[in-house]
Amino acid sequence: MLREKYMKNVLLYLETEEGYLSKSSKELIVTASNIFKNEEYNLMACTINAKETNNIKEIAPYRIKKYFRIQHQLLENYSIKSISYSIRELCVSENIDIIIFATTAKEMELAPYIATILNAGYLADCVSLEFKTNLLIAKRHIYGGKILAQMQIKTEKQVYSLRVNSTRVDPTRVDSTEKQEVNNNINLENINFIPQLSDIKNDSIVVETKLDKSRLNISDANIVVSGGKGMQEANNFKHIEILAEKLNGAVGASRAVVDAGWRPQSEQVGQTGKTISPNIYIALGISGAIQHVAGISTSKKIIAINKDENAPIFSMCDYGIVADILEILPKINKMI
Amino acid sequence: MKILVCISRVPDTTASIIPNEDKHSIDENGIKYIINPYDEYAIEEALLIAAKFDASITALTVGGGQNQDVMRTALALGVHNAVIVKSELKNDSYAIAYNIAEYAKKMNPDLIILGRQSVDFDSMQIPASISAMLDIPLVSVVSKIDFVDNKLMLQRDIENGIEVIQTKLPCIISTQKGLNIPRYPKLPNILKAKKKIIEIIEFKLTENKTEILDFEILNQSRNGTMFPNTDKGIEELIRVIKN
């Protein structure tokens, strides 16, 4: 007699930008596919009011079995409440056990809201999620990145937000042994899901969105070139802007430099700025205070240049040069 | 108008943090505690609003008796009432949100304002949890607040820009750095605050949904390969960047 295993259903929330999957959503798909390799887990995904065709192509190569396109008029304007209750309806109808978000500005408000209305435990901004025997263990940075905490959720229903690494999204990053099966995922079910959302009224509306498209933002960029007080004055950041442009990267800044008014808050990296995880982080004239490093510790490669050989940044980088940043930077820009 | 400001007491960001033997908590000896930096913007904004609109401000924190220090600071800054929800429990964001919500249900504030996250546990979850529990709209990571007629126009940060959101009271706002410039308490007010009464109320227990398994010091160090400050060294560096 065959006994059916109890399958667990995992839902990935995929944020979209103007209807298309965002970079962090694509990274979440790859990351989650690598975590939930066990046959006992059904991977599913959902989007809110997304445009159809392009999204399917990006999800199809991975382990995702069902893709729910959640659509509703109330969801036309971003609302934490409407989105959360829509997802709750989906979770109830599809018996979802685990929901995973990426660490983005909006998802950091959606994830805990949904966890609360589902009565689910929630762990935020996990740097990793791994199975140890059958338990899902999350690792988080706490106390400004000084402590690594291992935690787990005790409730049946669980919500996580994951810090996804900024890497080129590449189908070969999914475990190669599974690649064959993954590439033939013709069993992806594409379902339109229309929530009822009865008695829900939108209580706040987005009246304007101002995107700074001229500059690459530090949260999405693969390469971030960052400057600190060692740059001496605001004007010298032009060298950093040149380097960033040559590398197709974004410009970042230390807290000191933002507080001094040399660079905008949106570029600040660190504990009271943004926590980023680029492929390459280049720290120029930055001493490496722990609050700064807290914002970049999951970067793949950290490169530092500082004229002080004892600067703490040098024990926290992969490659470095001791040099006067104002002398070496123009040279680098010429040679690169 | 009634404003509720929620404050968290956290280790100074330069403090050395070491796990205890039990690996589930940190050694608090010698650590200087401060008001969570993001909450300072919340207190300041409440004070600015109160000055314009004749509002009363209640500051609330969930924690032990030692939280008196941050509450006295809040009183010295100008909040009218201070409340400690007494609990030795640490780091259970859900329980903290639950207790804040329970207090808010009795107080009925027009505005709840708090920092976007606390720099100890960094869960960023309390504002949204309270919003869900009270069914009051939340606008988070707010860097600008304007009252226009009966409405609130709020600017919030997203990855590559900002959004302007319109909402009305009652609502919850979580504050971002740059919202305002927090003032310092003046000495006469610090002295007066020592004599003010802080209300202590009972903590309501909730089911513990998450569990700490282990704390370890995060080793941020990397294997720094140093290149010389020569043309060859620069070439090597560029090679490493481009790969």
Interface residues (C-beta under 8 A of the other chain):
Chain A: Y78 I80 K81 S84 T104 A105 K106 M108 E109 L110 A111 P112 Y113 A115 T116 I117 A120 G121 Y122 L123 A124 D125 I137 R140 H141 I142 Y143 G144 G145 K146 I147 L148 A149 Q150 M151 Q152 I153 K154 T155 D203 S204 I205 V206 V207 E208 T209 K210 L211 D212 K213 N217 S219 D220 I223 L247 Q265 S266 Q268 Q271 T272 G273 I280 I282 I290 Q291 V293 S297 K301 I302 I303 A304 F314 S315 M316 C317 D318 Y319 G320 I321 V322 A323 I328 K331 I332 M335 I336
Chain B: P11 T13 T14 I17 P19 I26 P37 Y38 S93 Y94 A97 V119 D120 F121 D122 S123 M124 Q125 I126 P127 A128 S129 S131 A132 M133 D135 P137 L138 V139 S140 V141 S143 M153 R156 D157 I158 E159 N160 G161 I162 E163 V164 I165 Q166 T167 K168 C171 Q176 K177 G178 E207 N208 K209 T210 E211 I212 L213 D214 F215 E216 I217 L218 Q220 S221 R222 N223 G224 T225 M226 F227 P228 N229 D231 G233 I234 E235 L237 I238 V240 I241 K242
